[in-house]
Amino acid sequence: MSLTSWRKMEAVFSAVCVLCFVVTNGVHGDRLTVLQAPEFVSFQKGDWPVSGETIPDLVALTMGFSVKEDLSWPGLKAGPLFQRPRANVLVVVRGVDSLALPQSVASYPLENPVPFTMDSVAETVHSLFAEDTPVVLQLAPSEERLYMLGKANAVFEDLPVTLQQIRARLSQDGSVLASLPLNSLSRNAEADLLFLSEVQVLHDITALLQRHRHLAKDHSPDLYSLELSGLEELSRLYGQDSPQYRDATAILASVLQKFGEDVYALYGNNAVVEVVTVKSFEAPLTRKSRSILESKQISNPGSPYNLAYKYNFHYAVVFNIVLWLMITLALAVIAISYNLWNMDPGYDSIIYRMTNQKIRMD
């Protein structure tokens, strides 16, 4: 084989390797990054992929809640029974597959990036801690989608949630425009303002939490779910190789890092902060109106015969309550029966003693 043919084969082989690398990164580039977590929530470092549809169950497990189906994923170890984080903050960033976050606990590849919501976790928090009125906030500024529950209605009463309110907030004192290096980003472009509005929302959330520090000391866990799509609009308008997109990616990475550190410190180093970066979801998200106290009519949606689950996630609790109550009642009946059987009517019973005294006096 000549030297020229060898070089041609080497060039073709290199091109194929580069193409495979690009395709692989394009398919498996989405990430789940854990920015902050307490010591008792043990995330193992590794490249175990996590499915997008299991993220709500993963959040529920980090908060110490039970899930209906076991999550066979080795990235999270079982934690102590009597400790749970005071808050869980999940930030979904659309339009980018990964961010250069300088410090994180662990990072995992995300597969099957389907849309998901934290509605099931919010219902669990509400049902278990209804009297303590925990903070539940779900917000998507670009879609003007907001859901607040419990003390969140009072804490985030002044939080700008519509695009018009957020853009008005950008022109006020203390906005992020005065501290961020905008570089190629413009204050007049629509897509740029959408991205900056989402950064402003992150800043205002931490500012309001610092004003209500007492919420981080109660016993009820809080839940925050934020969805940011400003990068997706910038990518669609300018392209991923544009300076606007690169500057916005760098700004969002630093802002999210500081946001995670601030929330983690506000909750006394007892909060979990996750960031999900996804280039695009595989299917559009459709949200149905529902009540927080709505009960499902079908216990097992996968069965057409309305059959119950083999094991409910409350099974262990109910089983222990019934078992030990039956054992206690059985022991009480045995003890009472034994004492009644060996009782001397003339000595132990007050009825016989009072009757004998009355007979003697007569």
C-alpha positions as semicolon CSV with decimal commas, in nm:
position;residue;x (nm);y (nm);z (nm)
1;M;0,000;0,000;0,000
2;S;0,138;0,339;-0,100
3;L;0,191;0,628;0,135
4;T;-0,076;0,833;-0,040
5;S;-0,339;0,559;-0,001
6;W;-0,249;0,518;0,366
7;R;-0,294;0,890;0,432
8;K;-0,630;0,887;0,253
9;M;-0,750;0,595;0,468
10;E;-0,626;0,771;0,781
11;A;-0,812;1,088;0,686
12;V;-1,133;0,894;0,619
13;F;-1,100;0,708;0,950
14;S;-1,046;1,034;1,140
15;A;-1,350;1,190;0,974
16;V;-1,566;0,890;1,067
17;C;-1,448;0,905;1,430
18;V;-1,526;1,278;1,451
19;L;-1,869;1,220;1,300
20;C;-1,945;0,941;1,547
21;F;-1,832;1,161;1,834
22;V;-2,057;1,448;1,724
23;V;-2,356;1,221;1,671
24;T;-2,303;1,054;2,010
25;N;-2,281;1,386;2,189
26;G;-2,586;1,514;2,006
27;V;-2,795;1,219;2,119
28;H;-2,666;1,177;2,473
29;G;-2,563;1,536;2,548
30;D;-2,850;1,627;2,783
31;R;-2,751;1,621;3,148
32;L;-2,888;1,608;3,500
33;T;-2,649;1,796;3,728
34;V;-2,675;1,802;4,107
35;L;-2,538;2,140;4,215
36;Q;-2,589;2,110;4,590
37;A;-2,695;1,832;4,826
38;P;-2,656;1,763;5,200
39;E;-2,426;1,485;5,313
40;F;-2,705;1,241;5,396
41;V;-2,840;1,259;5,037
42;S;-2,576;1,041;4,871
43;F;-2,539;1,088;4,497
44;Q;-2,281;0,850;4,354
45;K;-2,046;0,978;4,087
46;G;-2,076;0,788;3,762
47;D;-2,219;0,792;3,410
48;W;-2,544;0,608;3,482
49;P;-2,810;0,747;3,248
50;V;-3,135;0,867;3,402
51;S;-3,461;0,878;3,209
52;G;-3,647;1,207;3,187
53;E;-3,977;1,053;3,293
54;T;-3,826;0,930;3,623
55;I;-3,702;1,271;3,739
56;P;-4,018;1,343;3,948
57;D;-3,967;1,010;4,128
58;L;-3,600;1,094;4,179
59;V;-3,694;1,429;4,335
60;A;-3,949;1,255;4,559
61;L;-3,686;1,007;4,681
62;T;-3,436;1,283;4,761
63;M;-3,707;1,446;4,974
64;G;-3,768;1,122;5,164
65;F;-4,102;1,033;5,003
66;S;-4,216;0,695;4,875
67;V;-4,283;0,628;4,508
68;K;-4,521;0,378;4,353
69;E;-4,257;0,205;4,143
70;D;-3,904;0,125;4,255
71;L;-3,638;0,339;4,088
72;S;-3,366;0,094;3,991
73;W;-3,097;0,358;3,942
74;P;-2,759;0,325;4,117
75;G;-2,685;0,697;4,122
76;L;-2,877;0,760;4,447
77;K;-2,814;0,562;4,765
78;A;-3,072;0,511;5,037
79;G;-3,040;0,774;5,307
80;P;-3,125;0,785;5,679
81;L;-3,486;0,725;5,775
82;F;-3,536;1,028;6,001
83;Q;-3,360;1,296;5,793
84;R;-3,495;1,476;5,491
85;P;-3,384;1,793;5,305
86;R;-3,566;2,111;5,390
87;A;-3,606;2,200;5,023
88;N;-3,561;2,069;4,671
89;V;-3,498;2,310;4,384
90;L;-3,517;2,181;4,026
91;V;-3,422;2,411;3,737
92;V;-3,492;2,295;3,381
93;V;-3,292;2,478;3,113
94;R;-3,411;2,430;2,757
95;G;-3,198;2,501;2,452
96;V;-2,862;2,365;2,571
97;D;-2,743;2,012;2,636
98;S;-2,488;2,100;2,905
99;L;-2,358;2,401;3,098
100;A;-2,005;2,466;3,221
101;L;-2,094;2,463;3,591
102;P;-1,768;2,499;3,787
103;Q;-1,881;2,314;4,101
104;S;-2,129;2,029;4,129
105;V;-2,191;1,719;4,338
106;A;-2,253;1,484;4,045
107;S;-2,366;1,488;3,684
108;Y;-2,547;1,219;3,484
109;P;-2,647;1,179;3,119
110;L;-3,016;1,229;3,050
111;E;-3,189;0,993;2,812
112;N;-3,543;0,998;2,677
113;P;-3,592;1,372;2,745
114;V;-3,971;1,378;2,759
115;P;-4,158;1,665;2,928
116;F;-4,236;1,619;3,296
117;T;-4,393;1,812;3,582
118;M;-4,356;1,815;3,958
119;D;-4,732;1,790;4,015
120;S;-4,711;1,448;4,182
121;V;-4,440;1,567;4,423
122;A;-4,636;1,885;4,498
123;E;-4,946;1,679;4,581
124;T;-4,740;1,457;4,812
125;V;-4,597;1,759;4,995
126;H;-4,945;1,909;5,029
127;S;-5,107;1,589;5,156
128;L;-4,837;1,509;5,414
129;F;-4,772;1,863;5,541
130;A;-5,105;2,039;5,485
131;E;-5,111;2,187;5,836
132;D;-4,759;2,330;5,808
133;T;-4,837;2,498;5,471
134;P;-4,503;2,436;5,296
135;V;-4,373;2,651;5,010
136;V;-4,449;2,505;4,667
137;L;-4,354;2,713;4,362
138;Q;-4,369;2,603;3,998
139;L;-4,281;2,875;3,748
140;A;-4,209;2,901;3,375
141;P;-4,160;3,274;3,299
142;S;-4,155;3,243;2,918
143;E;-4,493;3,067;2,919
144;E;-4,627;3,279;3,207
145;R;-4,710;2,952;3,384
146;L;-4,731;2,979;3,762
147;Y;-4,845;2,748;4,039
148;M;-4,809;2,842;4,405
149;L;-4,923;2,659;4,717
150;G;-4,901;2,718;5,090
151;K;-4,677;2,996;5,214
152;A;-4,555;3,066;4,861
153;N;-4,860;3,286;4,805
154;A;-4,738;3,524;5,076
155;V;-4,364;3,495;5,016
156;F;-4,371;3,543;4,639
157;E;-4,660;3,786;4,631
158;D;-4,432;4,057;4,487
159;L;-4,252;3,826;4,243
160;P;-4,298;3,941;3,881
161;V;-4,436;3,645;3,689
162;T;-4,569;3,781;3,359
163;L;-4,331;3,896;3,086
164;Q;-4,463;4,249;3,111
165;Q;-4,398;4,261;3,486
166;I;-4,049;4,111;3,452
167;R;-3,948;4,357;3,180
168;A;-4,073;4,643;3,394
169;R;-3,862;4,500;3,678
170;L;-3,552;4,511;3,454
171;S;-3,584;4,888;3,429
172;Q;-3,604;4,937;3,806
173;D;-3,328;4,982;4,060
174;G;-3,145;4,667;4,162
175;S;-3,203;4,481;3,836
176;V;-2,950;4,236;3,699
177;L;-2,874;4,463;3,402
178;A;-2,648;4,673;3,620
179;S;-2,431;4,379;3,731
180;L;-2,423;4,141;3,435
181;P;-2,165;4,162;3,155
182;L;-2,407;4,173;2,861
183;N;-2,135;4,186;2,593
184;S;-2,318;4,098;2,269
185;L;-2,665;4,080;2,428
186;S;-2,897;4,372;2,360
187;R;-3,145;4,538;2,592
188;N;-3,382;4,606;2,304
189;A;-3,401;4,266;2,133
190;E;-3,703;4,054;2,221
191;A;-3,518;3,722;2,263
192;D;-3,241;3,885;2,467
193;L;-3,494;4,042;2,701
194;L;-3,664;3,706;2,750
195;F;-3,336;3,550;2,860
196;L;-3,251;3,843;3,088
197;S;-3,602;3,826;3,237
198;E;-3,544;3,468;3,346
199;V;-3,212;3,566;3,505
200;Q;-3,398;3,843;3,688
201;V;-3,652;3,592;3,821
202;L;-3,373;3,378;3,970
203;H;-3,228;3,688;4,138
204;D;-3,566;3,795;4,279
205;I;-3,643;3,449;4,418
206;T;-3,324;3,444;4,624
207;A;-3,387;3,804;4,736
208;L;-3,738;3,718;4,858
209;L;-3,614;3,405;5,035
210;Q;-3,350;3,609;5,217
211;R;-3,628;3,842;5,331
212;H;-3,824;3,544;5,471
213;R;-3,544;3,341;5,628
214;H;-3,779;3,196;5,889
215;L;-3,935;2,969;5,626
216;A;-3,612;2,775;5,598
217;K;-3,632;2,678;5,967
218;D;-3,974;2,511;5,973
219;H;-4,028;2,136;5,961
220;S;-4,211;2,113;5,628
221;P;-4,005;2,059;5,311
222;D;-4,032;2,317;5,031
223;L;-4,043;2,249;4,658
224;Y;-3,930;2,478;4,376
225;S;-3,957;2,391;4,006
226;L;-3,839;2,644;3,747
227;E;-3,830;2,611;3,369
228;L;-3,611;2,846;3,164
229;S;-3,636;2,862;2,784
230;G;-3,451;3,184;2,705
231;L;-3,151;2,997;2,562
232;E;-3,382;2,806;2,331
233;E;-3,511;3,132;2,183
234;L;-3,157;3,268;2,142
235;S;-3,048;2,949;1,969
236;R;-3,344;2,966;1,735
237;L;-3,287;3,331;1,649
238;Y;-2,909;3,367;1,639
239;G;-2,781;3,008;1,619
240;Q;-2,559;2,815;1,859
241;D;-2,238;2,953;1,708
242;S;-2,342;3,314;1,761
243;P;-2,173;3,536;2,022
244;Q;-2,514;3,609;2,178
245;Y;-2,572;3,241;2,248
246;R;-2,221;3,188;2,387
247;D;-2,243;3,495;2,612
248;A;-2,587;3,391;2,738
249;T;-2,465;3,038;2,813
250;A;-2,173;3,171;3,017
251;I;-2,399;3,415;3,205
252;L;-2,657;3,147;3,287
253;A;-2,391;2,904;3,410
254;S;-2,251;3,158;3,658
255;V;-2,599;3,273;3,765
256;L;-2,718;2,917;3,829
257;Q;-2,404;2,837;4,027
258;K;-2,461;3,139;4,253
259;F;-2,835;3,067;4,274
260;G;-2,765;2,713;4,396
261;E;-2,512;2,832;4,652
262;D;-2,747;3,102;4,786
263;V;-3,045;2,869;4,823
264;Y;-2,826;2,600;4,979
265;A;-2,695;2,850;5,236
266;L;-3,042;2,992;5,311
267;Y;-3,166;2,646;5,407
268;G;-2,872;2,582;5,635
269;N;-2,684;2,354;5,393
270;N;-2,987;2,127;5,391
271;A;-3,130;2,158;5,040
272;V;-3,095;1,973;4,710
273;V;-3,045;2,181;4,395
274;E;-3,061;2,008;4,054
275;V;-3,022;2,147;3,703
276;V;-3,163;1,965;3,399
277;T;-3,021;2,082;3,066
278;V;-3,203;1,958;2,758
279;K;-3,158;2,069;2,398
280;S;-3,523;2,004;2,316
281;F;-3,800;1,784;2,448
282;E;-3,915;1,494;2,235
283;A;-4,285;1,574;2,269
284;P;-4,480;1,889;2,356
285;L;-4,592;1,926;2,714
286;T;-4,968;1,933;2,765
287;R;-5,090;2,036;3,107
288;K;-5,435;1,940;3,224
289;S;-5,623;2,139;3,483
290;R;-5,656;1,948;3,808
291;S;-5,728;2,004;4,172
292;I;-5,459;1,951;4,430
293;L;-5,698;1,723;4,620
294;E;-5,820;1,532;4,317
295;S;-5,834;1,156;4,364
296;K;-5,774;0,910;4,082
297;Q;-6,070;0,691;3,993
298;I;-5,862;0,410;3,845
299;S;-5,612;0,261;4,086
300;N;-5,406;0,094;3,813
301;P;-5,418;0,289;3,484
302;G;-5,222;0,017;3,304
303;S;-5,499;-0,240;3,354
304;P;-5,837;-0,220;3,174
305;Y;-6,003;-0,416;3,457
306;N;-5,951;-0,149;3,727
307;L;-5,734;-0,383;3,932
308;A;-5,551;-0,255;4,236
309;Y;-5,173;-0,248;4,258
310;K;-5,017;-0,556;4,410
311;Y;-4,848;-0,341;4,676
312;N;-4,946;0,014;4,758
313;F;-4,668;0,245;4,871
314;H;-4,852;0,281;5,207
315;Y;-4,856;-0,097;5,252
316;A;-4,564;-0,116;5,495
317;V;-4,710;0,156;5,721
318;V;-5,059;0,008;5,731
319;F;-4,923;-0,343;5,784
320;N;-4,715;-0,237;6,087
321;I;-5,003;-0,043;6,241
322;V;-5,246;-0,336;6,208
323;L;-4,990;-0,597;6,318
324;W;-4,876;-0,428;6,639
325;L;-5,228;-0,316;6,730
326;M;-5,350;-0,677;6,706
327;I;-5,055;-0,803;6,913
328;T;-5,120;-0,537;7,181
329;L;-5,492;-0,618;7,199
330;A;-5,422;-0,992;7,217
331;L;-5,177;-0,946;7,505
332;A;-5,424;-0,719;7,685
333;V;-5,703;-0,978;7,652
334;I;-5,474;-1,256;7,781
335;A;-5,359;-1,049;8,080
336;I;-5,714;-0,945;8,174
337;S;-5,846;-1,300;8,136
338;Y;-5,563;-1,440;8,352
339;N;-5,627;-1,189;8,632
340;L;-6,002;-1,249;8,625
341;W;-5,952;-1,626;8,637
342;N;-5,724;-1,609;8,942
343;M;-5,922;-1,342;9,129
344;D;-6,056;-1,426;9,478
345;P;-6,414;-1,292;9,496
346;G;-6,402;-1,260;9,872
347;Y;-6,077;-1,068;9,880
348;D;-6,026;-0,887;9,551
349;S;-6,378;-0,776;9,469
350;I;-6,507;-0,461;9,640
351;I;-6,862;-0,576;9,574
352;Y;-6,823;-0,889;9,790
353;R;-6,640;-0,697;10,063
354;M;-6,912;-0,431;10,093
355;T;-7,179;-0,702;10,095
356;N;-7,005;-0,900;10,373
357;Q;-6,973;-0,589;10,592
358;K;-7,341;-0,511;10,555
359;I;-7,438;-0,866;10,648
360;R;-7,224;-0,857;10,965
361;M;-7,375;-0,524;11,078
362;D;-7,723;-0,665;11,039
